[in-house]
């Protein structure tokens, strides 16, 4: 069984002009011709065309494809294995490019002016945008939300790293006070709570004592916050809540 150039064009999704060009340069010569000189392609020709198109998809120039296909002792399985490996490498590269573009899109959506690499270095696997809908639903109509969005839009990588380091230091000092058995309503714990409030005011929005107390309650009523603090020291979330309350009352 053989196929006309028009049939092959439809089957392979290439133009007749392309098939004529492949014939002219010796890349794909049809094995048969009619008495009138029309091209006829056999099953073997179609297999070779498949190899040509796969190598073209991988970016190989036509001249190099001809050399590859005409290598001594090369067969269909050899080409398929080579193409599979090349496609696998290309697929991994595309996945990396997609991930980089997605991170850039997320950063733009959050108004965070970081490159994808900087954003990944700052946030790691944590995806703040996963919580955007909830945050906007709960606080989107508040001035604090608007102020926070405005501020973070201008932060550089250095700003974010400074912010993270400052927050980590406060948390570490709270954990040390808790481990040492210092009372949550004592002066040292209250001072740490005030540092915590100042951190929020400095980086995100003006955190009043009332708002700070609401945050303290959130730390023990929302399992996600509780788990984050208690992963450092069990009970730390409630200790911070009590220190925040004592600080607000004592001011």
N, C-alpha and C positions, 0 to 999 in steps of 0.2 A: 504494500500500500504506500502511496506517495501523495504529497500535498502540493497544491499550487502555491505560488508566492502570496496570493491573496489570502488563502486559508491559513498559511503560517503567520501572516501578519496579524490576523484576527486571534489566532490561538495564543501567540506570544505577546501580543500587545505592543508590537513595534510597527513602524511604518514600512511600507513597501520600499520606499527610498532607502531606508536603513538596510534592509535585506540586500538590495542591489549593491549598496556600498560595501557590505561585508563580502559579497561575492567578488567585487572588483579588486579588493585588496587581498584576496586569498584567505580571509579569515573564516568564511563559511561558504564553501562552494557546494551548490546543490549536486547531489550524486547523479541525478537523472535530468534529462531534458527531452521534451517532446520533439517530434519530427519538425515542428515549426520553430523549435529553438526556445520554447518556454521552459522556465525553471520548474523542476519537480523535486521536492524534499522528502527524504526517507526518514524513518524513525531514528536512524543514527544521526542524521543531519539535525533533527530536532533536539537530540541529546546534546550535540555540540553547541547548538544555539543556546540551550539552557545554561551550559557552562560559561559561554560568552557573556550572557546577561548577568549571571551571578558575579563574575569577575568585574564586570562594568559597575555593578552596584557597589562593589567594594572599592571602587576608585582606580582600578587598573587601566592604563591606556591600552588602546587596541593593539598596538605593536607588541606590547608585553604579553597580552593575552594570547596572541598567536604563538609566541615563543613557548609559553607555559603549556598550551594545549598540544603542541607538537613535540614536547619533550619525549625522548625515548622511554619506553616502559611506563609511561603514564597511562592510567586507566580511570574510569569513572569514579571508582571508590577512592582513589588517591586524591582526585580533585575535590570530591565531596568532603573528605576529612580536612583537607587544607582550608576549604571554604568555611567549614563549620568552625574551625579554630579562629579564622579571621573574623567571622561574624560574631563569635563570642567576645572577642576583644573589642570589636566595634560596639557591641551591645553594652558592655561594661562602661565604655567611654561615654556612650549616649546617656546611660543612667546617671553617671557623674555630672554630665552637663545639665540634665533635667533637674537633679537635686540642687545644683548651684543656682539655676534659674528660679526654682521654687523658693529657695532661701532669699533670693533677691526680691522676689515678689512679696514674700511675707514681710521682709524688712520695710519695703516701700508701703505696704498696707498699714503697717504699724507706725509709719513715719519715723522709723529708726534709721538714721543715716550711717549705716555701716556697710562695708562690703560683705558679701556672703561669707568670706573666710573670717573676717573680724567678728561677724555676728555669731558664727559657729564657735569661735574661740571664747566669746563672752558667755553665751547661753548654753553651749554644749548641746545635749540632746533635748533639753527643756525647750518647749515650744510655747512661748507666751501667747501666741495668736490662738492657741487651742482654747484659751479662756476668755478671748475677747468678747464673744457673744454674751457670756454670763456676766462679765464685768460691766458691759454696757447696759445690760438689762437691769442690773442692781443699782448701778451708780451713774449711768450715762447722763442723767439729767441734773447732776450736781456740779457745782463750780469746781470742786476738788478734782473730779474726773477730767474736766476740760483743762484745768491747770496742769495736771499730770501729763496729759497728752501733749500740751504745748511745750513743756519742759523737755521731755524725753526726745522730742523731735530734733533737738539740737545737740544731743549728747554724742560725743565721739567715742571711739573705742577706749581711749584713756579714761574718759569720764565713767563709762560703764565698769571698767575694771576697778577704778577707785571706789565707786559705789558698792560693788560686790565685796571688796576687801573691808570696807568700813562696816558693812552689815555683818560680815563673818566675825569681825573682831568683837562687836557688841554681843553677838550670839555666844561666842566662846566665853566672854566675861560673865554672861548670865549663867551659862552652864557651870562655870567654876564656882560662882557664888552659891548656886543650888547644891552642888556637890559638897561644898564646905559647910552646908547647913545654916547659912545666913538667912534670917527671916525675910520673907517677901515684903513685909511692911517695914523693914529696917532701912536705915539711911542709904547703905551701899546699894541695895537692890532698887530702891527708889531712884537713886542717881542713875543706875543703869537703864531704868525705864525712861527716865528723862532723856538720856542719850538716844534711846530707841525712837522716841517722839521727835527729837531734833533731827535725826537721820531722815525720817519721813518728810519733815518740813523742808529740809535742805534740798532733797532730791526730787520730791514728787509734788507735794502741795502743803499748804499751811495746815498742820495737824493740831487741832485744838485738843484740850484735855478730854472733852466730851467725845470727839471722834476717836481719840486714842483708846478710851474705855470701850467703845464699840468694837474696835479692832481686837482688843484683849478678849472680849467675849467671843468674837469670831474664831480666835485661835483655839478655843476649846469646844465650840459647837460645830465647827466644820472639820470633819475627820481628816481632810487633806492637810489643813494647817497643823492640826494636832499631831498627825503622823510625822510631819516634817520636823517639828521641834522635838518630839519625843524620840525620834530616831537618834538624836544627839545624846539626850539623857531622858529616860522615861520620867514623865511628870514635869518636864520643862515648860510645856505649853501653859499649864495651869499656874506654875510659878510666875511666869511672865505676866499672865492675866492679873494675878494678885498684886504684883509689883506695880503694874500700870494703874490699878485702882487705888492703891495706897498713895502713889505719887500724885494722882489727880486730886484726891481728897486733901492731901497735905499741902497743896500749893495755894 
